[in-house]
Amino acid sequence: MGEEPAEARLTGPVLVVGAGLLGTSIGLALRRHGVEVLLRDVNPQNVTIASSVGAGVDAAHASTTADVALVVVAVPPDHLADEIVAALEAGDAWVTDVGSVKAAPLEAVSARVDRDRLAHYVGSHPMAGSERSGPFAASSALFDGRPWAVTPHSDANPAAVEAVTALAALCGATPVILGPEEHDEAVARTSHLPHLLASLVAGRLADAPPAHLALSGQGVRDVTRIAAGDPALWQQIIAGNAHAVSALLTDVREDLDELLEAVGSGDRARVAALLQRGVEGTAAIPGKHGGPAQPTAPVYVVVPDHPGELARLLADAGDIGVNVEDLHIDHDPGRPVGLVELAVAADRADFLRESLEGRGWTSHR
Amino acid sequence: MGEEPAEARLTGPVLVVGAGLLGTSIGLALRRHGVEVLLRDVNPQNVTIASSVGAGVDAAHASTTADVALVVVAVPPDHLADEIVAALEAGDAWVTDVGSVKAAPLEAVSARVDRDRLAHYVGSHPMAGSERSGPFAASSALFDGRPWAVTPHSDANPAAVEAVTALAALCGATPVILGPEEHDEAVARTSHLPHLLASLVAGRLADAPPAHLALSGQGVRDVTRIAAGDPALWQQIIAGNAHAVSALLTDVREDLDELLEAVGSGDRARVAALLQRGVEGTAAIPGKHGGPAQPTAPVYVVVPDHPGELARLLADAGDIGVNVEDLHIDHDPGRPVGLVELAVAADRADFLRESLEGRGWTSHR
């Protein structure tokens, strides 16, 4: 009667291999639920830090690892296959990893263990991270509300899939089950392509005259934000998903050729059609909480750049009873005043704007 | 002995031609300072609305337009040249426009008026807008804190440059002076290229399976946000700056070919070098208030999705005395809880995080 709690599907300690940002955060999240966590890392200092912040205990100090229910491999992409194989050969626990690509490690592992061993492995990928790395950057809340891909292969043991799904749920994430190849195609489109194209746009700013960059608005800032990510990590991710990324980049090059031709020949209808396809793409991204995208409308408010002013604005919005769905602060040069964009339900925007103006704010839609 | 106030450089009424979003907002902004504003539009209803919200008076009701000091042409890109020429031929006022591209209209006007008339014209471009259009969407605060490009040609009268600069300052914007060609190159890089590449990334989402889009995180949302803009307007902007946009798109196609070759051949060092150039580009964008970019660090906080909770968080941050430089709400599917990223001065992040946790918030860096 009712669903079995996620805890019930993890029946023993979890061994985390790699006590960096992700591994330590997983330990912290599991400890919230009282799950026993053992920690291992090639760098003993990482284990010391991770255990000191409460992410688990040093596996070397455990009396036994024979009863481990699940091994979570959380090492850099280039070392994934080795550690997954080692974990599969060490015992009968289920094994997962949290790397950003799934097909290439699976293929490498498949070539090195027999089918019975392979059945114990199910890859996964939490859609969460940080510009920082290492156990100090970890948090039990890192995965709260995030999608966490669980990617069973055709020979995976259903109980292993269940254990990895339980891991994601215990960490506060939303499990999304899809195949390894499908996962890699999905992240090529939703993560790797955006990263690479943001990087190309940003690369074209690197040599621009400062006077040109003085005209930068919020748009270019938003488009290029993720391009600030660590190239050393990202080149590993791209290399691990080279096939899917190449296919998409090839498609985009065709779009770009069409765009260049249309702009060069003054074919306005074709430019508009390409832009229209982009509009449709933005509408296809799922809305908040996985439901269909709700129509929102922006309300712009001028906010003095002092501590507490933004809070006062949002306190007023809360008093007015309108839920702020999203918020952007416009960073504009030359004035000690910010322009804040509040996204609210479209049918509440006029009410919010009028109510805020009644409280002395300067606003517009 | 101190700077002459901007008001002093506008010595008579301002005639706004085109009472849409920008024209009406300019009228509202000038009226804040008591500047007399006359309004004209091919659509009389726009003038009625604009004057009713306080943006100025119908020019047809003015006793004379002979004393007009400055004409502001605020019509769609395709009609700019005609209206600028008409304004130059109608009298001796200075004339500006607020279109998104500057070289093509200047060339068209130069071909149709003599050099003495042309000296009265100085183009300009406020870096402000909205997804909405028309006089109802207007606001006196639209330009507050925004850059406003002022783009004199070589024969421009210095007094005209001064009048247009005064207009920008009176509207609350920061004037940025640069030549028309330079302006068009600058916005090709900081606005048109980001828009087009965001549109290509978004276009590749349009046909993606919903299961793939379930893995969408904040990154792809930020990259594609501006691609939701109106294709009918954007195709005019791109057409008006086709030369500079084509040149940049050609550069980007070369980068893309290099990236494709590097990914396809597994040349990781070359992929990393392209990514590194993107990192440098993001660092080149000027920081808040035109100063050098200040290092900020993120603090992530879990916020329940109820009205007022975000306000309570920011009130706490204000009490703690840390200024929030930027804020993003992470829209993640499946949970009634949001992850809010607060960007604060890097040397204040740990203090903020610890103080917030002391007040019961769940946070991490």
Chai-1 contact restraints between the chains, C-beta under 6 A:
chainA,res_idxA,chainB,res_idxB,connection_type,confidence,min_distance_angstrom,max_distance_angstrom,comment,restraint_id
A,M127,B,L215,contact,1.0,0.0,6.0,A-B,restraint_1
A,M127,B,G217,contact,1.0,0.0,6.0,A-B,restraint_2
A,A137,B,R365,contact,1.0,0.0,6.0,A-B,restraint_3
A,S139,B,H364,contact,1.0,0.0,6.0,A-B,restraint_4
A,A141,B,V302,contact,1.0,0.0,6.0,A-B,restraint_5
A,A141,B,T362,contact,1.0,0.0,6.0,A-B,restraint_6
A,A141,B,H364,contact,1.0,0.0,6.0,A-B,restraint_7
A,D144,B,V302,contact,1.0,0.0,6.0,A-B,restraint_8
A,G145,B,D332,contact,1.0,0.0,6.0,A-B,restraint_9
A,G145,B,R335,contact,1.0,0.0,6.0,A-B,restraint_10
A,G145,B,V337,contact,1.0,0.0,6.0,A-B,restraint_11
A,G145,B,L339,contact,1.0,0.0,6.0,A-B,restraint_12
A,R146,B,D332,contact,1.0,0.0,6.0,A-B,restraint_13
A,P147,B,L215,contact,1.0,0.0,6.0,A-B,restraint_14
A,T174,B,P333,contact,1.0,0.0,6.0,A-B,restraint_15
A,T174,B,G334,contact,1.0,0.0,6.0,A-B,restraint_16
A,V176,B,A214,contact,1.0,0.0,6.0,A-B,restraint_17
A,L178,B,A211,contact,1.0,0.0,6.0,A-B,restraint_18
A,A186,B,H212,contact,1.0,0.0,6.0,A-B,restraint_19
A,A186,B,L215,contact,1.0,0.0,6.0,A-B,restraint_20
A,R189,B,R204,contact,1.0,0.0,6.0,A-B,restraint_21
A,R189,B,A208,contact,1.0,0.0,6.0,A-B,restraint_22
A,R189,B,H212,contact,1.0,0.0,6.0,A-B,restraint_23
A,T190,B,L215,contact,1.0,0.0,6.0,A-B,restraint_24
A,T190,B,S216,contact,1.0,0.0,6.0,A-B,restraint_25
A,T190,B,V220,contact,1.0,0.0,6.0,A-B,restraint_26
A,P194,B,V201,contact,1.0,0.0,6.0,A-B,restraint_27
A,P194,B,G219,contact,1.0,0.0,6.0,A-B,restraint_28
A,P194,B,V220,contact,1.0,0.0,6.0,A-B,restraint_29
A,P194,B,V223,contact,1.0,0.0,6.0,A-B,restraint_30
A,L197,B,L197,contact,1.0,0.0,6.0,A-B,restraint_31
A,L197,B,V201,contact,1.0,0.0,6.0,A-B,restraint_32
A,A198,B,V223,contact,1.0,0.0,6.0,A-B,restraint_33
A,S199,B,L275,contact,1.0,0.0,6.0,A-B,restraint_34
A,S199,B,G278,contact,1.0,0.0,6.0,A-B,restraint_35
A,L200,B,V252,contact,1.0,0.0,6.0,A-B,restraint_36
A,L200,B,D255,contact,1.0,0.0,6.0,A-B,restraint_37
A,V201,B,P194,contact,1.0,0.0,6.0,A-B,restraint_38
A,V201,B,L197,contact,1.0,0.0,6.0,A-B,restraint_39
A,A202,B,G278,contact,1.0,0.0,6.0,A-B,restraint_40
A,A202,B,G281,contact,1.0,0.0,6.0,A-B,restraint_41
A,A202,B,T282,contact,1.0,0.0,6.0,A-B,restraint_42
A,G203,B,R277,contact,1.0,0.0,6.0,A-B,restraint_43
A,G203,B,G278,contact,1.0,0.0,6.0,A-B,restraint_44
A,G203,B,G281,contact,1.0,0.0,6.0,A-B,restraint_45
A,R204,B,R189,contact,1.0,0.0,6.0,A-B,restraint_46
A,L205,B,G281,contact,1.0,0.0,6.0,A-B,restraint_47
A,L205,B,A284,contact,1.0,0.0,6.0,A-B,restraint_48
A,A206,B,R277,contact,1.0,0.0,6.0,A-B,restraint_49
A,A206,B,E280,contact,1.0,0.0,6.0,A-B,restraint_50
A,A206,B,G281,contact,1.0,0.0,6.0,A-B,restraint_51
A,A206,B,A284,contact,1.0,0.0,6.0,A-B,restraint_52
A,A208,B,R189,contact,1.0,0.0,6.0,A-B,restraint_53
A,A211,B,L178,contact,1.0,0.0,6.0,A-B,restraint_54
A,H212,B,A186,contact,1.0,0.0,6.0,A-B,restraint_55
A,L213,B,A284,contact,1.0,0.0,6.0,A-B,restraint_56
A,L213,B,I285,contact,1.0,0.0,6.0,A-B,restraint_57
A,L213,B,P286,contact,1.0,0.0,6.0,A-B,restraint_58
A,A214,B,V176,contact,1.0,0.0,6.0,A-B,restraint_59
A,L215,B,M127,contact,1.0,0.0,6.0,A-B,restraint_60
A,L215,B,P147,contact,1.0,0.0,6.0,A-B,restraint_61
A,L215,B,A186,contact,1.0,0.0,6.0,A-B,restraint_62
A,L215,B,V187,contact,1.0,0.0,6.0,A-B,restraint_63
A,L215,B,T190,contact,1.0,0.0,6.0,A-B,restraint_64
A,S216,B,T190,contact,1.0,0.0,6.0,A-B,restraint_65
A,S216,B,I285,contact,1.0,0.0,6.0,A-B,restraint_66
A,G217,B,M127,contact,1.0,0.0,6.0,A-B,restraint_67
A,G219,B,P194,contact,1.0,0.0,6.0,A-B,restraint_68
A,G219,B,I226,contact,1.0,0.0,6.0,A-B,restraint_69
A,V220,B,T190,contact,1.0,0.0,6.0,A-B,restraint_70
A,V220,B,P194,contact,1.0,0.0,6.0,A-B,restraint_71
A,D222,B,D222,contact,1.0,0.0,6.0,A-B,restraint_72
A,D222,B,R225,contact,1.0,0.0,6.0,A-B,restraint_73
A,V223,B,P194,contact,1.0,0.0,6.0,A-B,restraint_74
A,V223,B,A198,contact,1.0,0.0,6.0,A-B,restraint_75
A,V223,B,V223,contact,1.0,0.0,6.0,A-B,restraint_76
A,T224,B,T282,contact,1.0,0.0,6.0,A-B,restraint_77
A,R225,B,D222,contact,1.0,0.0,6.0,A-B,restraint_78
A,I226,B,G219,contact,1.0,0.0,6.0,A-B,restraint_79
A,A227,B,G278,contact,1.0,0.0,6.0,A-B,restraint_80
A,A227,B,T282,contact,1.0,0.0,6.0,A-B,restraint_81
A,A228,B,V279,contact,1.0,0.0,6.0,A-B,restraint_82
A,A228,B,T282,contact,1.0,0.0,6.0,A-B,restraint_83
A,P231,B,A272,contact,1.0,0.0,6.0,A-B,restraint_84
A,P231,B,L275,contact,1.0,0.0,6.0,A-B,restraint_85
A,P231,B,Q276,contact,1.0,0.0,6.0,A-B,restraint_86
A,W234,B,L275,contact,1.0,0.0,6.0,A-B,restraint_87
A,Q235,B,R268,contact,1.0,0.0,6.0,A-B,restraint_88
A,Q235,B,V271,contact,1.0,0.0,6.0,A-B,restraint_89
A,Q235,B,A272,contact,1.0,0.0,6.0,A-B,restraint_90
A,I238,B,V271,contact,1.0,0.0,6.0,A-B,restraint_91
A,A239,B,R268,contact,1.0,0.0,6.0,A-B,restraint_92
A,A242,B,V263,contact,1.0,0.0,6.0,A-B,restraint_93
A,V245,B,V263,contact,1.0,0.0,6.0,A-B,restraint_94
A,S246,B,V263,contact,1.0,0.0,6.0,A-B,restraint_95
A,S246,B,G264,contact,1.0,0.0,6.0,A-B,restraint_96
A,L249,B,L260,contact,1.0,0.0,6.0,A-B,restraint_97
A,V252,B,L200,contact,1.0,0.0,6.0,A-B,restraint_98
A,R253,B,L256,contact,1.0,0.0,6.0,A-B,restraint_99
A,D255,B,L200,contact,1.0,0.0,6.0,A-B,restraint_100
A,L256,B,R253,contact,1.0,0.0,6.0,A-B,restraint_101
A,L260,B,L249,contact,1.0,0.0,6.0,A-B,restraint_102
A,V263,B,A242,contact,1.0,0.0,6.0,A-B,restraint_103
A,V263,B,V245,contact,1.0,0.0,6.0,A-B,restraint_104
A,V263,B,S246,contact,1.0,0.0,6.0,A-B,restraint_105
A,G264,B,S246,contact,1.0,0.0,6.0,A-B,restraint_106
A,R268,B,Q235,contact,1.0,0.0,6.0,A-B,restraint_107
A,R268,B,A239,contact,1.0,0.0,6.0,A-B,restraint_108
A,V271,B,Q235,contact,1.0,0.0,6.0,A-B,restraint_109
A,V271,B,I238,contact,1.0,0.0,6.0,A-B,restraint_110
A,A272,B,P231,contact,1.0,0.0,6.0,A-B,restraint_111
A,A272,B,Q235,contact,1.0,0.0,6.0,A-B,restraint_112
A,L275,B,S199,contact,1.0,0.0,6.0,A-B,restraint_113
A,L275,B,P231,contact,1.0,0.0,6.0,A-B,restraint_114
A,L275,B,W234,contact,1.0,0.0,6.0,A-B,restraint_115
A,Q276,B,P231,contact,1.0,0.0,6.0,A-B,restraint_116
A,R277,B,G203,contact,1.0,0.0,6.0,A-B,restraint_117
A,R277,B,A206,contact,1.0,0.0,6.0,A-B,restraint_118
A,G278,B,S199,contact,1.0,0.0,6.0,A-B,restraint_119
A,G278,B,A202,contact,1.0,0.0,6.0,A-B,restraint_120
A,G278,B,G203,contact,1.0,0.0,6.0,A-B,restraint_121
A,G278,B,A227,contact,1.0,0.0,6.0,A-B,restraint_122
A,V279,B,A228,contact,1.0,0.0,6.0,A-B,restraint_123
A,E280,B,A206,contact,1.0,0.0,6.0,A-B,restraint_124
A,G281,B,A202,contact,1.0,0.0,6.0,A-B,restraint_125
A,G281,B,G203,contact,1.0,0.0,6.0,A-B,restraint_126
A,G281,B,L205,contact,1.0,0.0,6.0,A-B,restraint_127
A,G281,B,A206,contact,1.0,0.0,6.0,A-B,restraint_128
A,T282,B,A202,contact,1.0,0.0,6.0,A-B,restraint_129
A,T282,B,T224,contact,1.0,0.0,6.0,A-B,restraint_130
A,T282,B,A227,contact,1.0,0.0,6.0,A-B,restraint_131
A,T282,B,A228,contact,1.0,0.0,6.0,A-B,restraint_132
A,A284,B,L205,contact,1.0,0.0,6.0,A-B,restraint_133
A,A284,B,A206,contact,1.0,0.0,6.0,A-B,restraint_134
A,I285,B,L213,contact,1.0,0.0,6.0,A-B,restraint_135
A,I285,B,S216,contact,1.0,0.0,6.0,A-B,restraint_136
A,P286,B,L213,contact,1.0,0.0,6.0,A-B,restraint_137
A,P286,B,P333,contact,1.0,0.0,6.0,A-B,restraint_138
A,K288,B,H331,contact,1.0,0.0,6.0,A-B,restraint_139
A,H289,B,P333,contact,1.0,0.0,6.0,A-B,restraint_140
A,G290,B,P333,contact,1.0,0.0,6.0,A-B,restraint_141
A,G290,B,G334,contact,1.0,0.0,6.0,A-B,restraint_142
A,V302,B,A141,contact,1.0,0.0,6.0,A-B,restraint_143
A,V302,B,D144,contact,1.0,0.0,6.0,A-B,restraint_144
A,P307,B,G318,contact,1.0,0.0,6.0,A-B,restraint_145
A,P307,B,G321,contact,1.0,0.0,6.0,A-B,restraint_146
A,P307,B,N323,contact,1.0,0.0,6.0,A-B,restraint_147
A,G308,B,G318,contact,1.0,0.0,6.0,A-B,restraint_148
A,L310,B,L314,contact,1.0,0.0,6.0,A-B,restraint_149
A,L310,B,V324,contact,1.0,0.0,6.0,A-B,restraint_150
A,A311,B,L314,contact,1.0,0.0,6.0,A-B,restraint_151
A,A311,B,A315,contact,1.0,0.0,6.0,A-B,restraint_152
A,A311,B,G318,contact,1.0,0.0,6.0,A-B,restraint_153
A,L314,B,L310,contact,1.0,0.0,6.0,A-B,restraint_154
A,L314,B,A311,contact,1.0,0.0,6.0,A-B,restraint_155
A,L314,B,L314,contact,1.0,0.0,6.0,A-B,restraint_156
A,A315,B,A311,contact,1.0,0.0,6.0,A-B,restraint_157
A,G318,B,P307,contact,1.0,0.0,6.0,A-B,restraint_158
A,G318,B,G308,contact,1.0,0.0,6.0,A-B,restraint_159
A,G318,B,A311,contact,1.0,0.0,6.0,A-B,restraint_160
A,G321,B,P307,contact,1.0,0.0,6.0,A-B,restraint_161
A,N323,B,P307,contact,1.0,0.0,6.0,A-B,restraint_162
A,V324,B,L310,contact,1.0,0.0,6.0,A-B,restraint_163
A,D326,B,I329,contact,1.0,0.0,6.0,A-B,restraint_164
A,L327,B,L327,contact,1.0,0.0,6.0,A-B,restraint_165
A,L327,B,I329,contact,1.0,0.0,6.0,A-B,restraint_166
A,I329,B,D326,contact,1.0,0.0,6.0,A-B,restraint_167
A,I329,B,L327,contact,1.0,0.0,6.0,A-B,restraint_168
A,H331,B,K288,contact,1.0,0.0,6.0,A-B,restraint_169
A,D332,B,G145,contact,1.0,0.0,6.0,A-B,restraint_170
A,D332,B,R146,contact,1.0,0.0,6.0,A-B,restraint_171
A,P333,B,P286,contact,1.0,0.0,6.0,A-B,restraint_172
A,P333,B,H289,contact,1.0,0.0,6.0,A-B,restraint_173
A,P333,B,G290,contact,1.0,0.0,6.0,A-B,restraint_174
A,G334,B,T174,contact,1.0,0.0,6.0,A-B,restraint_175
A,G334,B,G290,contact,1.0,0.0,6.0,A-B,restraint_176
A,R335,B,G145,contact,1.0,0.0,6.0,A-B,restraint_177
A,V337,B,D144,contact,1.0,0.0,6.0,A-B,restraint_178
A,V337,B,G145,contact,1.0,0.0,6.0,A-B,restraint_179
A,T362,B,A141,contact,1.0,0.0,6.0,A-B,restraint_180
A,H364,B,S139,contact,1.0,0.0,6.0,A-B,restraint_181
A,H364,B,A141,contact,1.0,0.0,6.0,A-B,restraint_182
A,R365,B,R132,contact,1.0,0.0,6.0,A-B,restraint_183
A,R365,B,A137,contact,1.0,0.0,6.0,A-B,restraint_184
